Amino acid sequence: MKLSVFCGVSVDGFLARLNHALDFLDAGGQEPHGFEEFYASVDVVVIGRKTFEVVLTFGKWFYGKKRVVVLSSRPLDFSTVKGGVVEQMSGEPAEIAAELKARGFKHAYIDGGITIRRFLAAGVIDRLVITRVPVLIGEGILLSARCPATSAFTT
């Protein structure tokens, strides 16, 4: 099973604003960066609870019919998800990856700040694509916050 991260960050390295808003990611007039092709290649999306809560504010279910796994150790309410296929899991990144592989999934999109950092720290990410958005936001949620270097990404 392949686990990939595909994310946009501000020039100053933030994945999201402090309030988890992602408004700066659509700076307008940007060139395509291959997200649509990437997204078409995955068969499951793994996100954290906070990312799930942010996505619910978009008004429309962002992930379409793609299977979405929300990571949380506390119960979640999926009743507001219209048209999506959502489930909850908890555990360590390697355990989650093994469970998804055992269920026949081939390519997972790992998304959300904490979730990305946990999977990177566990050394289970196979591909990391980071696109710099040409804006400075000054403060927010860093991609690299408290994430130790892993052998997969060091030389």
OpenMM code with the backbone's topology and positions (N, CA, C; nanometers):
from openmm import Vec3, app, unit

residues = "MET LYS LEU SER VAL PHE CYS GLY VAL SER VAL ASP GLY PHE LEU ALA ARG LEU ASN HIS ALA LEU ASP PHE LEU ASP ALA GLY GLY GLN GLU PRO HIS GLY PHE GLU GLU PHE TYR ALA SER VAL ASP VAL VAL VAL ILE GLY ARG LYS THR PHE GLU VAL VAL LEU THR PHE GLY LYS TRP PHE TYR GLY LYS LYS ARG VAL VAL VAL LEU SER SER ARG PRO LEU ASP PHE SER THR VAL LYS GLY GLY VAL VAL GLU GLN MET SER GLY GLU PRO ALA GLU ILE ALA ALA GLU LEU LYS ALA ARG GLY PHE LYS HIS ALA TYR ILE ASP GLY GLY ILE THR ILE ARG ARG PHE LEU ALA ALA GLY VAL ILE ASP ARG LEU VAL ILE THR ARG VAL PRO VAL LEU ILE GLY GLU GLY ILE LEU LEU SER ALA ARG CYS PRO ALA THR SER ALA PHE THR THR".split()
positions = [
    Vec3(0.0844, -0.1186, 0.0000),
    Vec3(0.0000, 0.0000, 0.0000),
    Vec3(0.0883, 0.1240, 0.0000),
    Vec3(0.0491, 0.2217, -0.0810),
    Vec3(0.1230, 0.3472, -0.0922),
    Vec3(0.0507, 0.4547, -0.0112),
    Vec3(0.1254, 0.5295, 0.0693),
    Vec3(0.0687, 0.6390, 0.1472),
    Vec3(0.1326, 0.7685, 0.1002),
    Vec3(0.0486, 0.8650, 0.0606),
    Vec3(0.0983, 0.9901, 0.0042),
    Vec3(0.0388, 1.1109, 0.0749),
    Vec3(0.1195, 1.2164, 0.0789),
    Vec3(0.0755, 1.3476, 0.1248),
    Vec3(0.0849, 1.4405, 0.0048),
    Vec3(-0.0178, 1.5205, -0.0157),
    Vec3(-0.0189, 1.6218, -0.1210),
    Vec3(-0.0797, 1.7446, -0.0560),
    Vec3(0.0018, 1.8452, -0.0290),
    Vec3(-0.0516, 1.9606, 0.0428),
    Vec3(0.0043, 2.0915, -0.0108),
    Vec3(-0.0686, 2.1967, 0.0183),
    Vec3(-0.0246, 2.3310, -0.0138),
    Vec3(0.0111, 2.4018, 0.1152),
    Vec3(0.1175, 2.4799, 0.1105),
    Vec3(0.1569, 2.5596, 0.2263),
    Vec3(0.1862, 2.7017, 0.1805),
    Vec3(0.1678, 2.7955, 0.2709),
    Vec3(0.2031, 2.9336, 0.2417),
    Vec3(0.3551, 2.9427, 0.2272),
    Vec3(0.4028, 3.0524, 0.1713),
    Vec3(0.5471, 3.0709, 0.1549),
    Vec3(0.6183, 3.0627, 0.2896),
    Vec3(0.5504, 3.1046, 0.3960),
    Vec3(0.6119, 3.0971, 0.5285),
    Vec3(0.5856, 2.9636, 0.5991),
    Vec3(0.5375, 2.8630, 0.5245),
    Vec3(0.5345, 2.7258, 0.5733),
    Vec3(0.4108, 2.6786, 0.6468),
    Vec3(0.3000, 2.7513, 0.6361),
    Vec3(0.1803, 2.7133, 0.7105),
    Vec3(0.0814, 2.6354, 0.6249),
    Vec3(0.0275, 2.5277, 0.6836),
    Vec3(-0.0764, 2.4458, 0.6205),
    Vec3(-0.2142, 2.5098, 0.6317),
    Vec3(-0.2350, 2.5817, 0.7398),
    Vec3(-0.3651, 2.6426, 0.7688),
    Vec3(-0.3438, 2.7609, 0.8626),
    Vec3(-0.4455, 2.8439, 0.8715),
    Vec3(-0.4415, 2.9535, 0.9693),
    Vec3(-0.4615, 2.8951, 1.1089),
    Vec3(-0.4393, 2.9756, 1.2130),
    Vec3(-0.4564, 2.9277, 1.3504),
    Vec3(-0.5974, 2.8765, 1.3763),
    Vec3(-0.6969, 2.9343, 1.3076),
    Vec3(-0.8355, 2.8897, 1.3246),
    Vec3(-0.8694, 2.7731, 1.2299),
    Vec3(-0.7656, 2.7158, 1.1666),
    Vec3(-0.7759, 2.6024, 1.0740),
    Vec3(-0.8318, 2.6389, 0.9364),
    Vec3(-0.8527, 2.7678, 0.9102),
    Vec3(-0.9033, 2.8121, 0.7801),
    Vec3(-0.7989, 2.7860, 0.6715),
    Vec3(-0.8486, 2.7518, 0.5529),
    Vec3(-0.7635, 2.7199, 0.4380),
    Vec3(-0.7826, 2.8194, 0.3237),
    Vec3(-0.8437, 2.9325, 0.3510),
    Vec3(-0.8794, 3.0290, 0.2484),
    Vec3(-0.7613, 3.0751, 0.1630),
    Vec3(-0.6440, 3.0818, 0.2187),
    Vec3(-0.5260, 3.1306, 0.1452),
    Vec3(-0.4788, 3.0331, 0.0373),
    Vec3(-0.5228, 2.9080, 0.0429),
    Vec3(-0.4778, 2.8091, -0.0554),
    Vec3(-0.5291, 2.8386, -0.1957),
    Vec3(-0.6390, 2.9121, -0.2054),
    Vec3(-0.6926, 2.9499, -0.3364),
    Vec3(-0.6575, 3.0962, -0.3613),
    Vec3(-0.5313, 3.1207, -0.3956),
    Vec3(-0.4835, 3.2572, -0.4173),
    Vec3(-0.5272, 3.3116, -0.5529),
    Vec3(-0.5921, 3.2310, -0.6335),
    Vec3(-0.6428, 3.2742, -0.7640),
    Vec3(-0.5328, 3.2809, -0.8685),
    Vec3(-0.5666, 3.2424, -0.9899),
    Vec3(-0.4726, 3.2519, -1.1000),
    Vec3(-0.3535, 3.1573, -1.0926),
    Vec3(-0.3619, 3.0556, -1.0093),
    Vec3(-0.2499, 2.9632, -0.9953),
    Vec3(-0.2472, 2.8626, -1.1097),
    Vec3(-0.1285, 2.8163, -1.1380),
    Vec3(-0.1138, 2.7090, -1.2360),
    Vec3(-0.1589, 2.5787, -1.1720),
    Vec3(-0.2054, 2.4850, -1.2521),
    Vec3(-0.2406, 2.3544, -1.1956),
    Vec3(-0.1137, 2.2856, -1.1415),
    Vec3(-0.1296, 2.2208, -1.0282),
    Vec3(-0.0150, 2.1549, -0.9652),
    Vec3(-0.0281, 2.0034, -0.9609),
    Vec3(-0.1269, 1.9488, -1.0318),
    Vec3(-0.1415, 1.8042, -1.0403),
    Vec3(-0.2286, 1.7412, -0.9347),
    Vec3(-0.3004, 1.8231, -0.8555),
    Vec3(-0.3827, 1.7636, -0.7508),
    Vec3(-0.4917, 1.6748, -0.8067),
    Vec3(-0.5587, 1.7171, -0.9120),
    Vec3(-0.6687, 1.6372, -0.9662),
    Vec3(-0.6206, 1.4995, -1.0106),
    Vec3(-0.5058, 1.4957, -1.0776),
    Vec3(-0.4483, 1.3668, -1.1210),
    Vec3(-0.4091, 1.2824, -1.0005),
    Vec3(-0.3491, 1.3477, -0.9009),
    Vec3(-0.3119, 1.2764, -0.7786),
    Vec3(-0.4366, 1.2180, -0.7124),
    Vec3(-0.5378, 1.3019, -0.6934),
    Vec3(-0.6591, 1.2583, -0.6239),
    Vec3(-0.7269, 1.1423, -0.6956),
    Vec3(-0.7215, 1.1433, -0.8277),
    Vec3(-0.7799, 1.0331, -0.9048),
    Vec3(-0.7053, 0.9025, -0.8799),
    Vec3(-0.5805, 0.9093, -0.8349),
    Vec3(-0.4998, 0.7889, -0.8144),
    Vec3(-0.5190, 0.7252, -0.6767),
    Vec3(-0.5869, 0.7933, -0.5854),
    Vec3(-0.6039, 0.7371, -0.4511),
    Vec3(-0.7403, 0.6709, -0.4379),
    Vec3(-0.7454, 0.5692, -0.3519),
    Vec3(-0.8734, 0.5022, -0.3302),
    Vec3(-0.9254, 0.5182, -0.1877),
    Vec3(-0.8498, 0.5850, -0.1020),
    Vec3(-0.8955, 0.6129, 0.0342),
    Vec3(-0.8249, 0.7389, 0.0831),
    Vec3(-0.8985, 0.8190, 0.1615),
    Vec3(-0.8452, 0.9419, 0.2193),
    Vec3(-0.8435, 0.9247, 0.3708),
    Vec3(-0.7326, 0.9605, 0.4338),
    Vec3(-0.7195, 0.9502, 0.5790),
    Vec3(-0.6976, 1.0911, 0.6335),
    Vec3(-0.7904, 1.1375, 0.7179),
    Vec3(-0.7816, 1.2707, 0.7751),
    Vec3(-0.8045, 1.2628, 0.9259),
    Vec3(-0.7654, 1.3679, 0.9960),
    Vec3(-0.7907, 1.3774, 1.1389),
    Vec3(-0.9233, 1.4432, 1.1682),
    Vec3(-0.9621, 1.4403, 1.2930),
    Vec3(-1.0901, 1.4979, 1.3365),
    Vec3(-1.0982, 1.6470, 1.3061),
    Vec3(-0.9916, 1.7221, 1.3333),
    Vec3(-0.9959, 1.8668, 1.3094),
    Vec3(-1.0135, 1.8976, 1.1610),
    Vec3(-0.9436, 1.8256, 1.0757),
    Vec3(-0.9600, 1.8447, 0.9312),
    Vec3(-1.1021, 1.8100, 0.8899),
    Vec3(-1.1561, 1.7028, 0.9436),
    Vec3(-1.2946, 1.6644, 0.9158),
    Vec3(-1.3895, 1.7787, 0.9524),
    Vec3(-1.3701, 1.8384, 1.0701),
    Vec3(-1.4566, 1.9476, 1.1137),
    Vec3(-1.4450, 2.0686, 1.0210),
    Vec3(-1.3248, 2.0987, 0.9722),
    Vec3(-1.3056, 2.2091, 0.8782),
    Vec3(-1.3758, 2.1784, 0.7467),
    Vec3(-1.3600, 2.0576, 0.6966),
    Vec3(-1.4215, 2.0184, 0.5691),
    Vec3(-1.5737, 2.0295, 0.5772),
    Vec3(-1.6312, 2.0012, 0.6916),
    Vec3(-1.7764, 2.0124, 0.7066),
    Vec3(-1.8255, 2.1557, 0.6863),
    Vec3(-1.7389, 2.2542, 0.7064),
    Vec3(-1.7794, 2.3948, 0.6894),
    Vec3(-1.7788, 2.4386, 0.5434),
    Vec3(-1.7299, 2.3545, 0.4522),
    Vec3(-1.7212, 2.3914, 0.3107),
    Vec3(-1.8576, 2.4006, 0.2424),
    Vec3(-1.9614, 2.3449, 0.3053),
    Vec3(-2.0946, 2.3493, 0.2460),
    Vec3(-2.1250, 2.2312, 0.1560),
    Vec3(-2.0255, 2.1774, 0.0917),
    Vec3(-2.0411, 2.0607, 0.0047),
    Vec3(-1.9326, 1.9606, 0.0446),
    Vec3(-1.9664, 1.8324, 0.0429),
    Vec3(-1.8700, 1.7299, 0.0811),
    Vec3(-1.7558, 1.7285, -0.0200),
    Vec3(-1.6387, 1.7648, 0.0236),
    Vec3(-1.5215, 1.7852, -0.0611),
    Vec3(-1.4725, 1.6581, -0.1296),
    Vec3(-1.4897, 1.5421, -0.0677),
    Vec3(-1.4268, 1.4184, -0.1137),
    Vec3(-1.5111, 1.3345, -0.2093),
    Vec3(-1.6300, 1.3793, -0.2434),
    Vec3(-1.7139, 1.3036, -0.3355),
    Vec3(-1.7477, 1.1657, -0.2796),
    Vec3(-1.7402, 1.0641, -0.3648),
    Vec3(-1.7739, 0.9267, -0.3253),
    Vec3(-1.6529, 0.8477, -0.2753),
    Vec3(-1.5365, 0.9125, -0.2695),
    Vec3(-1.4147, 0.8454, -0.2233),
    Vec3(-1.4281, 0.8091, -0.0756),
    Vec3(-1.3846, 0.6912, -0.0381),
    Vec3(-1.3877, 0.6479, 0.1019),
    Vec3(-1.2988, 0.7410, 0.1846),
    Vec3(-1.3516, 0.7900, 0.2978),
    Vec3(-1.2776, 0.8780, 0.3882),
    Vec3(-1.2734, 0.8139, 0.5262),
    Vec3(-1.1540, 0.8050, 0.5811),
    Vec3(-1.1340, 0.7532, 0.7160),
    Vec3(-1.0950, 0.8717, 0.8036),
    Vec3(-1.1738, 0.8958, 0.9069),
    Vec3(-1.1457, 1.0041, 1.0002),
    Vec3(-1.0837, 0.9436, 1.1249),
    Vec3(-0.9666, 0.9935, 1.1617),
    Vec3(-0.8963, 0.9419, 1.2782),
    Vec3(-0.9369, 1.0198, 1.4028),
    Vec3(-0.9888, 0.9480, 1.5005),
    Vec3(-1.0263, 1.0093, 1.6272),
    Vec3(-1.0488, 0.9001, 1.7296),
    Vec3(-1.0133, 0.9295, 1.8534),
    Vec3(-1.0370, 0.8323, 1.9603),
    Vec3(-1.1705, 0.8563, 2.0301),
    Vec3(-1.2380, 0.9658, 1.9936),
    Vec3(-1.3693, 0.9914, 2.0523),
    Vec3(-1.4775, 0.9794, 1.9448),
    Vec3(-1.6007, 0.9471, 1.9853),
    Vec3(-1.7088, 0.9257, 1.8883),
    Vec3(-1.7334, 1.0487, 1.8010),
    Vec3(-1.7627, 1.0257, 1.6745),
    Vec3(-1.7906, 1.1321, 1.5784),
    Vec3(-1.9298, 1.1146, 1.5209),
    Vec3(-1.9897, 1.2255, 1.4816),
    Vec3(-2.1216, 1.2247, 1.4203),
    Vec3(-2.1051, 1.2474, 1.2700),
    Vec3(-2.1397, 1.1481, 1.1907),
    Vec3(-2.1277, 1.1582, 1.0461),
    Vec3(-2.2621, 1.1898, 0.9789),
    Vec3(-2.3642, 1.2208, 1.0566),
    Vec3(-2.4985, 1.2407, 1.0005),
    Vec3(-2.5061, 1.3611, 0.9066),
    Vec3(-2.4178, 1.4574, 0.9202),
    Vec3(-2.4230, 1.5753, 0.8327),
    Vec3(-2.3508, 1.5544, 0.7004),
    Vec3(-2.2806, 1.4432, 0.6860),
    Vec3(-2.2113, 1.4137, 0.5604),
    Vec3(-2.3131, 1.3608, 0.4607),
    Vec3(-2.3369, 1.4376, 0.3577),
    Vec3(-2.4351, 1.3989, 0.2566),
    Vec3(-2.3630, 1.3482, 0.1317),
    Vec3(-2.3881, 1.2228, 0.0957),
    Vec3(-2.3310, 1.1651, -0.0252),
    Vec3(-2.1905, 1.1098, -0.0095),
    Vec3(-2.1328, 1.1191, 0.1085),
    Vec3(-1.9974, 1.0691, 0.1291),
    Vec3(-1.9952, 0.9323, 0.1933),
    Vec3(-1.8813, 0.8664, 0.1826),
    Vec3(-1.8599, 0.7365, 0.2444),
    Vec3(-1.7518, 0.7572, 0.3504),
    Vec3(-1.7943, 0.7638, 0.4776),
    Vec3(-1.7057, 0.8028, 0.5867),
    Vec3(-1.7106, 0.6991, 0.6974),
    Vec3(-1.5943, 0.6755, 0.7567),
    Vec3(-1.5859, 0.5875, 0.8725),
    Vec3(-1.4800, 0.6401, 0.9679),
    Vec3(-1.4783, 0.5880, 1.0871),
    Vec3(-1.3845, 0.6313, 1.1892),
    Vec3(-1.2884, 0.5192, 1.2236),
    Vec3(-1.1623, 0.5568, 1.2480),
    Vec3(-1.0614, 0.4631, 1.2955),
    Vec3(-0.9759, 0.5348, 1.3990),
    Vec3(-0.9033, 0.4573, 1.4775),
    Vec3(-0.8035, 0.5134, 1.5680),
    Vec3(-0.6888, 0.4142, 1.5760),
    Vec3(-0.5750, 0.4622, 1.6214),
    Vec3(-0.4588, 0.3764, 1.6342),
    Vec3(-0.3342, 0.4443, 1.5816),
    Vec3(-0.2272, 0.3715, 1.5822),
    Vec3(-0.0993, 0.4221, 1.5329),
    Vec3(-0.0974, 0.4179, 1.3803),
    Vec3(-0.0221, 0.5086, 1.3181),
    Vec3(-0.0177, 0.5130, 1.1721),
    Vec3(0.0120, 0.3791, 1.1042),
    Vec3(0.1088, 0.3048, 1.1542),
    Vec3(0.1424, 0.1759, 1.0921),
    Vec3(0.0257, 0.0782, 1.1027),
    Vec3(-0.0462, 0.0799, 1.2144),
    Vec3(-0.1625, -0.0069, 1.2324),
    Vec3(-0.2745, 0.0310, 1.1359),
    Vec3(-0.2972, 0.1606, 1.1207),
    Vec3(-0.4012, 0.2089, 1.0307),
    Vec3(-0.3682, 0.1700, 0.8867),
    Vec3(-0.2415, 0.1908, 0.8474),
    Vec3(-0.1984, 0.1542, 0.7123),
    Vec3(-0.2158, 0.0043, 0.6887),
    Vec3(-0.1783, -0.0770, 0.7867),
    Vec3(-0.1914, -0.2220, 0.7733),
    Vec3(-0.3376, -0.2635, 0.7603),
    Vec3(-0.4253, -0.2009, 0.8370),
    Vec3(-0.5685, -0.2320, 0.8298),
    Vec3(-0.6256, -0.1962, 0.6935),
    Vec3(-0.5891, -0.0778, 0.6418),
    Vec3(-0.6389, -0.0367, 0.5108),
    Vec3(-0.5866, -0.1292, 0.4004),
    Vec3(-0.4606, -0.1682, 0.4104),
    Vec3(-0.4032, -0.2606, 0.3126),
    Vec3(-0.4767, -0.3952, 0.3174),
    Vec3(-0.5024, -0.4446, 0.4386),
    Vec3(-0.5724, -0.5725, 0.4545),
    Vec3(-0.7129, -0.5671, 0.3943),
    Vec3(-0.7718, -0.4489, 0.3898),
    Vec3(-0.9051, -0.4311, 0.3331),
    Vec3(-0.9010, -0.4084, 0.1819),
    Vec3(-0.7814, -0.4116, 0.1236),
    Vec3(-0.7707, -0.4045, -0.0220),
    Vec3(-0.7409, -0.2674, -0.0805),
    Vec3(-0.7221, -0.1674, 0.0026),
    Vec3(-0.6880, -0.0355, -0.0496),
    Vec3(-0.5446, -0.0352, -0.0991),
    Vec3(-0.5191, 0.0428, -0.2033),
    Vec3(-0.3869, 0.0442, -0.2668),
    Vec3(-0.3113, 0.1761, -0.2486),
    Vec3(-0.3849, 0.2895, -0.2408),
    Vec3(-0.3189, 0.4194, -0.2341),
    Vec3(-0.3994, 0.5125, -0.1433),
    Vec3(-0.3387, 0.5552, -0.0332),
    Vec3(-0.4055, 0.6430, 0.0628),
    Vec3(-0.3508, 0.7845, 0.0546),
    Vec3(-0.4411, 0.8798, 0.0596),
    Vec3(-0.4089, 1.0222, 0.0668),
    Vec3(-0.4172, 1.0605, 0.2140),
    Vec3(-0.3046, 1.0977, 0.2726),
    Vec3(-0.2975, 1.1355, 0.4129),
    Vec3(-0.3055, 1.2878, 0.4187),
    Vec3(-0.4035, 1.3421, 0.4940),
    Vec3(-0.4234, 1.4865, 0.4941),
    Vec3(-0.4571, 1.5372, 0.6332),
    Vec3(-0.4208, 1.6635, 0.6563),
    Vec3(-0.4453, 1.7295, 0.7847),
    Vec3(-0.3163, 1.7391, 0.8640),
    Vec3(-0.2921, 1.8548, 0.9235),
    Vec3(-0.1650, 1.8830, 0.9903),
    Vec3(-0.1162, 1.7773, 1.0883),
    Vec3(-0.1951, 1.7487, 1.1888),
    Vec3(-0.1544, 1.6516, 1.2910),
    Vec3(-0.1389, 1.5133, 1.2290),
    Vec3(-0.2319, 1.4762, 1.1440),
    Vec3(-0.2278, 1.3436, 1.0806),
    Vec3(-0.1034, 1.3297, 0.9943),
    Vec3(-0.0730, 1.4313, 0.9137),
    Vec3(0.0477, 1.4263, 0.8309),
    Vec3(0.1709, 1.4118, 0.9191),
    Vec3(0.1803, 1.4925, 1.0233),
    Vec3(0.2983, 1.4858, 1.1123),
    Vec3(0.3109, 1.3493, 1.1790),
    Vec3(0.2003, 1.2910, 1.2220),
    Vec3(0.2050, 1.1583, 1.2856),
    Vec3(0.2538, 1.0511, 1.1881),
    Vec3(0.2025, 1.0543, 1.0642),
    Vec3(0.2418, 0.9539, 0.9652),
    Vec3(0.3871, 0.9756, 0.9209),
    Vec3(0.4301, 1.1012, 0.9101),
    Vec3(0.5711, 1.1282, 0.8775),
    Vec3(0.6620, 1.0789, 0.9891),
    Vec3(0.6270, 1.1111, 1.1133),
    Vec3(0.7084, 1.0694, 1.2273),
    Vec3(0.7179, 0.9176, 1.2378),
    Vec3(0.6115, 0.8475, 1.1960),
    Vec3(0.6114, 0.7007, 1.1997),
    Vec3(0.6911, 0.6411, 1.0840),
    Vec3(0.7295, 0.7254, 0.9872),
    Vec3(0.8098, 0.6769, 0.8747),
    Vec3(0.7336, 0.5943, 0.7735),
    Vec3(0.6009, 0.6155, 0.7627),
    Vec3(0.5211, 0.5325, 0.6721),
    Vec3(0.4782, 0.6045, 0.5439),
    Vec3(0.5132, 0.7312, 0.5285),
    Vec3(0.4770, 0.8056, 0.4079),
    Vec3(0.5719, 0.7677, 0.2944),
    Vec3(0.5152, 0.7320, 0.1790),
    Vec3(0.5941, 0.6943, 0.0619),
    Vec3(0.6212, 0.8110, -0.0310),
    Vec3(0.5277, 0.9078, -0.0354),
    Vec3(0.5415, 1.0194, -0.1290),
    Vec3(0.4914, 1.1461, -0.0620),
    Vec3(0.5708, 1.2530, -0.0740),
    Vec3(0.5370, 1.3809, -0.0137),
    Vec3(0.5459, 1.4893, -0.1199),
    Vec3(0.4317, 1.5507, -0.1524),
    Vec3(0.4266, 1.6592, -0.2508),
    Vec3(0.3797, 1.7837, -0.1768),
    Vec3(0.4643, 1.8880, -0.1788),
    Vec3(0.4310, 2.0136, -0.1121),
    Vec3(0.4345, 2.1244, -0.2161),
    Vec3(0.3239, 2.1950, -0.2288),
    Vec3(0.3146, 2.3077, -0.3208),
    Vec3(0.3162, 2.4362, -0.2389),
    Vec3(0.4028, 2.5294, -0.2756),
    Vec3(0.4087, 2.6598, -0.2087),
    Vec3(0.3088, 2.7544, -0.2736),
    Vec3(0.2191, 2.8086, -0.1937),
    Vec3(0.1222, 2.9065, -0.2405),
    Vec3(0.1848, 3.0447, -0.2202),
    Vec3(0.1810, 3.1316, -0.3209),
    Vec3(0.2525, 3.2587, -0.3134),
    Vec3(0.1865, 3.3641, -0.2247),
    Vec3(0.1662, 3.3287, -0.0967),
    Vec3(0.1134, 3.4234, 0.0010),
    Vec3(0.1867, 3.4031, 0.1334),
    Vec3(0.1945, 3.5103, 0.2113),
    Vec3(0.2457, 3.5040, 0.3478),
    Vec3(0.1268, 3.5204, 0.4408),
    Vec3(0.1113, 3.4311, 0.5387),
    Vec3(-0.0007, 3.4474, 0.6312),
    Vec3(0.0473, 3.4826, 0.7722),
    Vec3(0.1774, 3.4741, 0.7988),
    Vec3(0.2324, 3.5234, 0.9243),
    Vec3(0.2269, 3.4298, 1.0422),
    Vec3(0.1174, 3.3594, 1.0581),
    Vec3(0.1047, 3.2627, 1.1666),
    Vec3(0.0023, 3.1584, 1.1265),
    Vec3(0.0132, 3.0417, 1.1867),
    Vec3(-0.0801, 2.9353, 1.1537),
    Vec3(-0.0290, 2.8013, 1.2008),
    Vec3(-0.0741, 2.6975, 1.1355),
    Vec3(-0.0364, 2.5598, 1.1692),
    Vec3(0.0742, 2.5174, 1.0734),
    Vec3(0.1899, 2.4905, 1.1291),
    Vec3(0.3059, 2.4522, 1.0491),
    Vec3(0.2996, 2.3061, 1.0063),
    Vec3(0.3494, 2.2794, 0.8875),
    Vec3(0.3634, 2.1407, 0.8438),
    Vec3(0.4639, 2.0677, 0.9314),
    Vec3(0.5726, 2.1339, 0.9654),
    Vec3(0.6838, 2.0668, 1.0322),
    Vec3(0.6820, 2.0766, 1.1835),
    Vec3(0.5780, 2.1270, 1.2438),
    Vec3(0.5750, 2.1437, 1.3888),
    Vec3(0.5984, 2.0117, 1.4618),
    Vec3(0.7014, 2.0095, 1.5404),
    Vec3(0.7354, 1.8934, 1.6248),
    Vec3(0.7422, 1.7620, 1.5488),
    Vec3(0.7854, 1.7665, 1.4260),
    Vec3(0.7967, 1.6448, 1.3444),
    Vec3(0.9441, 1.6110, 1.3282),
    Vec3(0.9921, 1.5040, 1.3894),
    Vec3(1.1334, 1.4696, 1.3742),
    Vec3(1.1654, 1.4226, 1.2340),
    Vec3(1.2902, 1.4410, 1.1925),
    Vec3(1.3334, 1.3914, 1.0625),
    Vec3(1.3221, 1.2398, 1.0598),
    Vec3(1.2841, 1.1861, 0.9454),
    Vec3(1.2756, 1.0410, 0.9302),
    Vec3(1.3713, 0.9974, 0.8225),
    Vec3(1.4140, 0.8752, 0.8284),
    Vec3(1.5106, 0.8255, 0.7313),
    Vec3(1.4554, 0.8289, 0.5895),
    Vec3(1.3234, 0.8281, 0.5727),
    Vec3(1.2650, 0.8291, 0.4390),
    Vec3(1.2885, 0.9609, 0.3667),
    Vec3(1.3161, 1.0684, 0.4422),
    Vec3(1.3296, 1.1997, 0.3801),
    Vec3(1.4622, 1.2677, 0.4098),
    Vec3(1.5583, 1.1962, 0.4616),
    Vec3(1.6897, 1.2534, 0.4874),
    Vec3(1.7921, 1.1851, 0.3987),
    Vec3(1.9036, 1.2535, 0.3751),
    Vec3(2.0065, 1.1940, 0.2903),
    Vec3(2.1260, 1.1517, 0.3728),
] * unit.nanometer
topology = app.Topology()
chain = topology.addChain("A")
for resn in residues:
    res = topology.addResidue(resn, chain)
    for name in ("N", "CA", "C"):
        topology.addAtom(name, app.Element.getBySymbol(name[0]), res)
